[in-house]
């Protein structure tokens, strides 16, 4: 079996533009976006990294260029080794990356989520549409410039819009951050709760609890 260091050496020999990526856990490497699919194919077919564990993206902030980086987390079911591959998107305004669904069909939902939350368009994806936010939503909630309290906007769902007057108010803190009381023995009572539950409390009506 090839050691991780040997696998990286073989990889960098095949892809001279690849550079080591700082990492505290597993071997990691950067490649240009144009070589991402070729690099992933080589790692899967010739180095045994046959399982796509995860796929995500990083937004380094509007002051950085390149701003967006797509990251693939790979695992070898033969050697039981992990490897992380990263590629920066060429554009900061309209970030794109070739789809890896041609290698792993399971990348379908991972790329849809990354598109939905970060706005990275995966070219060649068979069904690239939002997976959490509704179609037509103009923002990307995991970008650095998206406020934690949300953005006011118009709801597209007629049923919900009728109840809210079509306006989405800035989200309360309910839902996070979560905190837990230290020293609790009863696990039900020790379950983490949202720090601000004012929205839930206001929504409760008499008779909701028996």
Secondary structure by P-SEA (a helix, b strand, c coil): cccaaaaaaaaaaaccccccccccccccccccccaaaaaaaaaacccccccccccccccccccccccbbbbbbbbbccccbbbbbbbbbccccbbbbcccccccccaaaaaaaaaacccccccccccccccccccccccccccccccccbbbbbbccaaaaaacccccccccccccccccccccccccccccccccaaaaaaaccccccc
